[in-house]
Each structure stands twice: as structure tokens, then as C-alpha cells.
Amino acid sequence: MQKRRSVLLVDDEALFLAAMAKVLGRHGLEVLTAPGGGEALALLESADPDVVVLDVKMPGLDGLATLKEIKRRRPHAPVILLTGHGTVESGQEALRQGAFDMQTKPVNVAKLLDLIEEAIRSRGLAEEAARREG
């Protein structure tokens, strides 16, 4: 039996986090949630989600700092950033740091689901390539 696809959803807005977790869960995804970057990194010690969906603007460890640490620990983990304050510069910086994609809030759920599926496929290909090289 195939492992259920999983997403780590990170956002400091509790209502958004709960609502989005419910929506993603209804689409067959196992959803782990974290209210901030530090909590997300702690969760990654014991969990290996297929993809991370991460808010950029959060108190404490913001999304870009969290992205950098995730990519250091798990280079093949795809990270989709969400922002309510997106600029071309922040999007370019996120992509330079290894983000899979960046979307603005309010996020289009169908687009996000498509990106999650694409990110999961991309991760599988990257891991397969690494096994062949290793």
C-alpha cells in the first residue's frame, strides 16, 4: 500500500492554519501543522513530510529563515511559500534559497493542490537521481 502523501503547513494565523489543514485533509493529504518556523523545524526532527507549505511573514523565525534551515537539513524537501505581502524581490530571494514556488494569499486552493502534487513528483525524481549518483 502506498504511503499517504503528507504536507507540513506552517502559518502563524491560527484560523488560516486550521481552515487550510481541513481543506488539504479533505483532498486526501495527511496534514501536520506548526504555528511558526521554530515549531516546524522541531516537527521535522521526527516527521518527514513530502512537502512543506510555509508562510513568509511570521514572528520569530520568519519563512525565509525557516526555508534556509529546512533546505540545509533536507535538501530534497520541496517548500512552497505563501505570502500576503509578496514582492518580486522576496519571490526571487525565496527561489534563490531553494523554494519550489511562491504564492500570494489569499491562495487559490486548486492551484496550491496542483503545486503540492507537482512538488511531490519533483521530490521523488530528485531523490531517485541522488540514489543513482550515490
N, C-alpha and C positions, 0 to 999 in steps of 0.2 A: 504494500500500500504506500502511495506517495505521501510524503510529509506535507502537512498543511502549510501553505505559504504564510509567512509572518511579516509583520510590519511593526517597527518601533516608532510610535508617534510621540513627538516631543513639542510641547507648547505650554507656555505659562498661563494662557487663558483657559481656565477650568471648563467653562461652558463649551468652548470650541473643541477642546480636547475630548470631552465626553461625547459630544454630538458626532464628531468625526470618527471616533472609535466605534460608535454604534453603526454608522453608515458603512465603514470599511468591514466591520464584522458581518453585516448583512450580505456583503458581497463575497463571503467565504474566506476572508482573511483572519488569521489569528492576530489580534492587536494587543501589543504591550504599550503602556503609556508611561510617560515621565513628564513632570511639570517643569523641568529645567535641564540644562546641559549637564550639571553635576550628577543628577539622578539618572540621566540617560547613560552616562559613562559607567556609573555603578551597575546598572542593569546589564550592560554589555560584558561585565565580568562573568555573568552566569547564563546569559542568553546570546543566541546568535541569529538575530532576525535576518530575513532575506533582504530587507531594505529598511532604511531609516527615512522618515519624513520629519523634517526639523524646521521649527520656526527660527527666523533670523534674529528678531528683536526679543530678547528675554533678559530679565535682570540677572546679575551674577555672570555666569559663563554664557556669553551670547552664542548665537548659531554659528558664526564663522569660527570662533574659537573651539566650539564643540566639534564642528566639521573637521577641523585640523587634527584634533585628537583622535576622532574616530578613524580618519584615514591613516594616522600613524599606527594605531592598534590593529586595524582591519582594512588593509589597502583595497581589498576587492569589494568591500561593503558599499553598495550604491546609496547615496544620500540625495534626497530631493529636498530642496529648501523652499520654505514658504515665507512670504513677506507681505506685510501690509504697507511697507514703506520702500518698495523696490525702486532702485535706480539702476541705470545701465552700468555704472561703476561697481555697485555692490554685486550685481549679477556676474559681471566679468571676473571680479575677485573670487567669487564663490566657485566659478568654473575653473579658474586657475588653481584653486585649492583642492580640486577633485570632485566637486559636486556633480551629480549626474544631471540635474536640471534645477531650475529655479522657477517657481510660480508665484503669482501675486494673489493675495487674499482680496475678496472672497474667492476661494478656489473653486474651479469647475470640477465637480466630483467625477464626472465621466473622464475628463482629461487626466485627473490625478490617478484614477484607476488604470487607465491606459499606460501612464508613465510608470506606475508600480509594476505592472506586468512586463514592460519593456526593461526596466531596471533589473528585475529578477532574471530575465533571459540573459541580459548582459553580464550579470554576475556569474551565471553558470558558464558562459563562454570564457570569461576571464579566468575562472578557477580551473577549467579544463585546460586552457592554454598554459597556465602555471604548472599543472601536473605534468604536462608533456615536456616542459622545459626542465622541470626539477628532477 
